[in-house]
Amino acid sequence: MSEAQHERLGAVAGIVFVVLLVLAGLFLGSQPGFDEPARKVARFLGENRGEIQLGAALTGVAAIAFFVFLATLVRLIREAEGDTRSRLATVVLAGGILMIAFMLIGWALLWTASVPRTNAAPKVLDLWVNSSNVAFTTAIAVGFTTIVAATSLAGHLTRALPPLLVQFGGLVTIVSFVAGFAAYFKETGAFSAADGAIPMIAFAGFLIWALVLSGELLRRAGRADGDAPAKEKRRARRAGRDEPEKPKRRAGRADADEPETAERRARQADRDKAAKEKRRGDRAEREQPAKEKRRAGWRRRRRKTEAREGKEKPKREGGEKPRREGGEKPEDERGGKSNRRS
C-alpha cells in the first residue's frame, strides 16, 4: 500500500472509532452516582441490561478500528521526525494502548454486573459499577492525556499538523488531565466520574480531536495523490530515465518531427564530443611546459647528487687536462718538450 492509502485507511478507522464510541455512550446513558443506594444501582443494571451489552460489543469493535487509527498516527509521527525509534511515537502508542485497555476493562465490569443472577447482592453489583467508573476515569486521566499531548507536541515540533489542531490538542490535554485526576478525589459534583459534567466534556473533546485529526489525514492523503505524478518524475530523473514526452495533437506531425529530432540530437552529440576533445588538447598543451620543466630540474638535481657521491666525474670544458695551481704544466709535459729540443 502507498503512503496515501495508509493515511486514508487510518482516517476512515478513526471516524469509525468515534462513531462507535458515541453510539455506545448513547446506549449506556447516565449511570448512577457513587452516593446512590445499592438497590437503585441493581435496578439500573436490570433495566439497561441489553443497552450495556450492546455498548460493550460496540466498544470492542471500536477498539479494533482505533488500533488501525493508532498505527497510522504512530507512522505519521515517525516519518515526520525521520526516526523509526521516535520517543514521541512510542509514547503515543503506549497511551493509546492504555486508553483502550481501561475502556475495555470498564465495559467488561459493567457487562459482568448486568448478567442476571439469582443470589447477587446489591452491594456487590454496586462495587462492580463503581469499579467500572474508576476504569473510565483512568482512561481519561492517563490514556487521553498521553496520546493527545504526545501527538500535539510531535505535530508542533515537526510542523506535521496544522497549528489550530495542535492548539486544540493542548486544550484537550489540559481538560483531560484536570478532569481525570480530579475525579479520583470527588465522588459527587461536576468532577464525579459517575455523573460529573467535566469528565463528559473531556470525553467529548477527545472524540472531536480524533475526528478532526482523521479529517487532516484524509486531506494529507488527497494531497499525496495529487503530488504522485511529480514524485514519479523526480524518481525517473534520479534513475537516469528520460521523462515521457507529451503526446502530440496530430500523429502525422509527431511522425514527421521524429527524424528531425534524432538528427538534431546526433549533431549535438558530435558537437559535445568535439568540444570535449578540444578541452582535453588544451589542457595537455598547458601542462606540457610544466612537465618538461619539472623533468629538467629532476635531471639536474640527479647529476649533482651523483657528482657529490663520486659516481660520475665532472666534465671538463674544452677537453683540456687539469692544470696545477699557478698555471704550471705537469712535469711529464715539460720533460717531453725538453727531450725533443735536445
C-alpha positions as CSV (number, residue, x, y, z in Angstrom):
1,M,0.0,0.0,0.0
2,S,1.1,3.5,-0.7
3,E,1.5,6.3,1.9
4,A,-1.7,7.9,0.8
5,Q,-3.6,4.7,1.1
6,H,-2.2,4.1,4.6
7,E,-3.3,7.6,5.7
8,R,-6.7,7.2,4.1
9,L,-7.3,3.8,5.9
10,G,-6.2,5.3,9.2
11,A,-8.5,8.3,8.8
12,V,-11.6,6.1,8.0
13,A,-10.7,3.9,11.0
14,G,-10.6,7.0,13.2
15,I,-14.0,8.1,12.1
16,V,-15.5,4.7,12.7
17,F,-13.9,4.6,16.2
18,V,-15.6,8.0,17.1
19,V,-19.0,7.0,15.7
20,L,-19.0,3.7,17.6
21,L,-18.0,5.3,20.9
22,V,-20.7,7.9,20.5
23,L,-23.3,5.1,19.9
24,A,-22.0,3.1,22.9
25,G,-22.3,6.2,25.2
26,L,-25.8,6.9,24.0
27,F,-26.9,3.3,24.7
28,L,-25.4,3.4,28.2
29,G,-27.0,6.7,29.2
30,S,-26.5,8.3,32.6
31,Q,-25.1,6.0,35.3
32,P,-25.9,6.0,39.0
33,G,-23.6,8.1,41.2
34,F,-21.3,6.9,43.9
35,D,-23.8,8.1,46.6
36,E,-26.8,6.3,45.1
37,P,-28.2,3.3,47.1
38,A,-27.2,-0.2,46.1
39,R,-30.8,-1.2,45.3
40,K,-31.0,1.7,42.7
41,V,-27.8,0.5,41.1
42,A,-29.2,-3.0,40.8
43,R,-32.4,-1.7,39.3
44,F,-30.4,0.3,36.8
45,L,-28.5,-2.8,35.7
46,G,-31.7,-4.8,35.3
47,E,-33.4,-2.1,33.3
48,N,-30.5,-1.4,31.0
49,R,-29.0,-4.9,30.6
50,G,-29.4,-5.0,26.8
51,E,-28.0,-1.5,26.3
52,I,-25.0,-2.3,28.4
53,Q,-24.2,-5.5,26.5
54,L,-24.7,-3.7,23.1
55,G,-22.4,-0.9,24.3
56,A,-19.7,-3.3,25.3
57,A,-19.9,-5.0,21.9
58,L,-19.7,-1.7,20.1
59,T,-16.7,-0.7,22.2
60,G,-14.9,-3.9,21.3
61,V,-15.4,-3.2,17.6
62,A,-14.3,0.4,18.2
63,A,-11.1,-0.8,19.8
64,I,-10.2,-2.7,16.5
65,A,-10.8,0.5,14.5
66,F,-8.8,2.5,17.0
67,F,-5.7,0.3,16.7
68,V,-5.7,0.9,12.9
69,F,-6.0,4.6,13.5
70,L,-3.3,4.5,16.2
71,A,-0.9,2.6,13.8
72,T,-1.4,5.3,11.2
73,L,-0.8,8.1,13.7
74,V,2.4,6.4,15.0
75,R,3.7,6.1,11.4
76,L,2.9,9.7,10.7
77,I,5.0,10.9,13.7
78,R,7.9,8.6,12.9
79,E,8.0,9.8,9.3
80,A,7.7,13.5,10.4
81,E,10.6,13.1,12.8
82,G,12.7,10.9,10.4
83,D,13.4,8.4,13.1
84,T,12.0,4.9,13.4
85,R,12.8,4.9,17.1
86,S,10.9,8.1,17.9
87,R,10.2,8.5,21.6
88,L,7.0,10.6,21.0
89,A,5.7,7.9,18.7
90,T,6.3,5.3,21.4
91,V,4.5,7.5,23.9
92,V,1.5,7.8,21.6
93,L,1.4,4.1,21.1
94,A,1.6,3.4,24.9
95,G,-1.1,6.0,25.6
96,G,-3.4,4.5,23.0
97,I,-3.0,1.0,24.3
98,L,-3.6,2.1,27.9
99,M,-6.7,4.1,26.9
100,I,-8.3,1.2,25.1
101,A,-7.3,-1.3,27.9
102,F,-9.0,0.7,30.6
103,M,-12.1,1.4,28.5
104,L,-12.5,-2.3,27.8
105,I,-12.0,-3.1,31.5
106,G,-14.7,-0.6,32.4
107,W,-17.2,-2.1,29.9
108,A,-16.3,-5.6,30.9
109,L,-17.1,-4.8,34.6
110,L,-20.4,-3.3,33.5
111,W,-21.3,-6.3,31.4
112,T,-20.4,-8.7,34.2
113,A,-22.6,-6.7,36.6
114,S,-25.5,-6.8,34.2
115,V,-25.6,-10.5,33.9
116,P,-28.7,-11.8,35.7
117,R,-28.0,-13.7,38.9
118,T,-30.5,-15.2,41.4
119,N,-28.4,-14.6,44.5
120,A,-26.4,-11.4,43.6
121,A,-26.2,-8.9,46.5
122,P,-26.9,-5.3,45.6
123,K,-23.7,-4.1,47.3
124,V,-21.7,-6.4,45.1
125,L,-23.3,-5.0,42.0
126,D,-22.7,-1.5,43.3
127,L,-19.0,-2.4,43.7
128,W,-18.8,-3.6,40.0
129,V,-20.4,-0.4,38.7
130,N,-18.1,1.8,40.8
131,S,-15.1,-0.1,39.6
132,S,-16.1,0.5,36.0
133,N,-16.4,4.2,36.7
134,V,-12.8,4.2,38.1
135,A,-11.6,2.4,35.0
136,F,-13.2,5.0,32.7
137,T,-11.7,7.8,34.8
138,T,-8.2,6.2,34.4
139,A,-8.7,6.0,30.6
140,I,-9.4,9.8,30.6
141,A,-6.6,10.7,33.0
142,V,-3.9,8.5,31.6
143,G,-4.9,7.5,28.1
144,F,-6.5,10.7,26.7
145,T,-3.8,12.9,28.2
146,T,-0.9,10.9,27.0
147,I,-2.0,10.3,23.4
148,V,-3.2,13.8,22.8
149,A,-0.3,15.5,24.5
150,A,2.4,13.5,22.6
151,T,0.7,13.9,19.3
152,S,0.3,17.6,19.7
153,L,3.9,18.0,20.8
154,A,5.1,16.0,17.8
155,G,2.9,18.0,15.4
156,H,4.3,21.3,16.8
157,L,7.9,20.2,16.7
158,T,7.8,18.7,13.2
159,R,5.1,21.0,11.7
160,A,3.3,17.9,10.6
161,L,-0.1,19.1,11.9
162,P,-1.9,22.4,11.5
163,P,-1.3,25.0,14.3
164,L,-5.0,25.1,15.1
165,L,-5.2,21.3,15.6
166,V,-2.1,21.5,17.8
167,Q,-3.6,24.2,19.9
168,F,-6.9,22.4,20.3
169,G,-4.9,19.2,21.3
170,G,-3.2,21.2,24.0
171,L,-6.6,22.4,25.3
172,V,-7.9,18.8,25.3
173,T,-4.8,17.7,27.1
174,I,-5.3,20.2,30.0
175,V,-9.0,19.4,30.3
176,S,-8.4,15.6,30.3
177,F,-5.7,15.9,32.9
178,V,-7.7,18.0,35.3
179,A,-10.9,16.1,34.8
180,G,-9.3,12.7,35.1
181,F,-7.2,13.2,38.2
182,A,-9.7,15.4,40.0
183,A,-12.3,12.7,39.6
184,Y,-10.2,10.5,41.9
185,F,-10.9,12.9,44.8
186,K,-14.5,13.9,44.0
187,E,-17.4,11.4,44.5
188,T,-20.1,13.9,43.7
189,G,-20.4,17.1,41.8
190,A,-19.1,18.3,38.4
191,F,-15.9,16.2,38.7
192,S,-17.6,13.0,39.6
193,A,-16.5,10.0,37.5
194,A,-20.0,8.6,37.5
195,D,-22.3,11.5,36.6
196,G,-20.0,14.6,36.5
197,A,-20.0,17.1,33.7
198,I,-16.3,17.8,33.5
199,P,-15.3,14.2,32.6
200,M,-18.0,14.1,30.0
201,I,-16.6,17.3,28.5
202,A,-13.1,15.8,28.4
203,F,-14.5,12.7,26.7
204,A,-16.4,14.8,24.1
205,G,-13.2,16.9,23.5
206,F,-11.2,13.8,22.8
207,L,-13.7,12.5,20.3
208,I,-13.8,15.8,18.5
209,W,-10.0,15.9,18.4
210,A,-9.8,12.4,16.9
211,L,-12.5,13.3,14.3
212,V,-10.6,16.5,13.3
213,L,-7.3,14.5,13.1
214,S,-9.0,11.9,10.9
215,G,-10.1,14.7,8.6
216,E,-6.5,16.0,8.4
217,L,-5.3,12.5,7.5
218,L,-7.8,12.4,4.7
219,R,-6.6,15.8,3.4
220,R,-3.0,14.7,3.5
221,A,-3.9,11.5,1.6
222,G,-5.6,13.6,-1.1
223,R,-2.6,15.9,-1.4
224,A,-0.3,12.9,-1.7
225,D,-2.4,11.6,-4.6
226,G,-2.0,14.9,-6.3
227,D,1.7,15.0,-5.8
228,A,2.2,11.4,-7.1
229,P,3.0,12.4,-10.7
230,A,5.6,14.9,-9.7
231,K,7.2,12.4,-7.4
232,E,7.4,9.8,-10.2
233,K,9.1,12.4,-12.5
234,R,11.7,13.2,-9.8
235,R,12.3,9.5,-9.3
236,A,12.7,9.0,-13.1
237,R,15.3,11.8,-13.3
238,R,17.3,10.3,-10.4
239,A,17.3,6.9,-12.1
240,G,18.6,8.4,-15.3
241,R,15.5,7.7,-17.3
242,D,14.0,10.3,-19.7
243,E,10.7,11.8,-18.9
244,P,7.8,10.7,-21.0
245,E,7.2,13.1,-23.9
246,K,3.9,14.9,-24.1
247,P,1.6,13.5,-26.7
248,K,1.2,15.4,-29.9
249,R,-2.1,16.6,-31.1
250,R,-1.5,15.1,-34.5
251,A,0.0,11.7,-35.1
252,G,1.3,12.7,-38.5
253,R,3.1,15.7,-37.2
254,A,4.7,13.6,-34.5
255,D,6.0,11.1,-37.1
256,A,7.4,13.9,-39.2
257,D,9.2,15.6,-36.3
258,E,10.8,12.3,-35.1
259,P,13.7,12.1,-37.8
260,E,14.5,15.7,-37.3
261,T,14.7,15.3,-33.6
262,A,17.0,12.3,-33.9
263,E,19.3,14.2,-36.3
264,R,19.4,17.2,-34.1
265,R,20.4,15.0,-31.1
266,A,23.1,13.4,-33.2
267,R,24.6,16.8,-34.2
268,Q,24.5,17.9,-30.6
269,A,26.3,14.8,-29.5
270,D,29.0,15.4,-32.2
271,R,29.5,19.0,-31.0
272,D,29.8,17.9,-27.4
273,K,32.4,15.3,-28.3
274,A,34.4,17.8,-30.4
275,A,34.3,20.3,-27.5
276,K,35.4,17.7,-25.1
277,E,38.4,16.7,-27.3
278,K,39.4,20.3,-27.7
279,R,39.3,20.9,-23.9
280,R,41.4,17.8,-23.4
281,G,44.0,19.0,-26.0
282,D,44.2,22.5,-24.5
283,R,44.8,21.0,-21.1
284,A,47.6,18.8,-22.4
285,E,49.3,21.8,-24.0
286,R,49.1,23.9,-20.8
287,E,50.5,21.1,-18.8
288,Q,53.4,20.1,-21.2
289,P,55.9,23.0,-20.4
290,A,55.4,22.5,-16.7
291,K,56.1,18.8,-17.0
292,E,59.3,19.4,-19.1
293,K,60.5,22.0,-16.5
294,R,60.0,19.5,-13.7
295,R,61.8,16.8,-15.6
296,A,64.8,19.1,-16.3
297,G,65.0,20.1,-12.7
298,W,64.9,16.5,-11.6
299,R,67.7,15.5,-14.0
300,R,69.9,18.5,-12.8
301,R,69.4,17.5,-9.2
302,R,70.3,13.9,-10.0
303,R,73.6,14.9,-11.7
304,K,74.6,17.0,-8.7
305,T,73.9,14.2,-6.3
306,E,75.9,11.7,-8.4
307,A,78.8,14.1,-8.6
308,R,78.9,14.5,-4.8
309,E,78.9,10.8,-4.3
310,G,81.7,10.2,-6.8
311,K,79.7,8.0,-9.1
312,E,80.2,10.4,-12.0
313,K,83.4,12.6,-12.8
314,P,82.7,16.2,-13.6
315,K,83.1,17.0,-17.2
316,R,85.9,19.5,-18.3
317,E,85.1,22.3,-20.7
318,G,87.1,22.4,-23.9
319,G,88.7,18.9,-23.4
320,E,91.8,20.4,-21.6
321,K,93.7,18.5,-19.0
322,P,93.6,19.8,-15.4
323,R,96.4,22.2,-14.6
324,R,98.2,22.7,-11.3
325,E,97.9,25.8,-9.2
326,G,99.6,28.8,-10.7
327,G,99.1,27.7,-14.3
328,E,102.1,25.4,-14.4
329,K,102.0,22.3,-16.6
330,P,102.8,18.8,-15.3
331,E,106.4,17.5,-15.2
332,D,105.9,14.9,-17.9
333,E,104.8,17.6,-20.4
334,R,107.9,19.8,-19.5
335,G,110.2,16.8,-19.7
336,G,108.8,15.7,-23.0
337,K,109.4,19.1,-24.6
338,S,112.9,19.3,-23.2
339,N,113.8,15.9,-24.7
340,R,112.5,17.0,-28.0
341,R,114.7,20.1,-28.0
342,S,117.8,18.1,-27.1
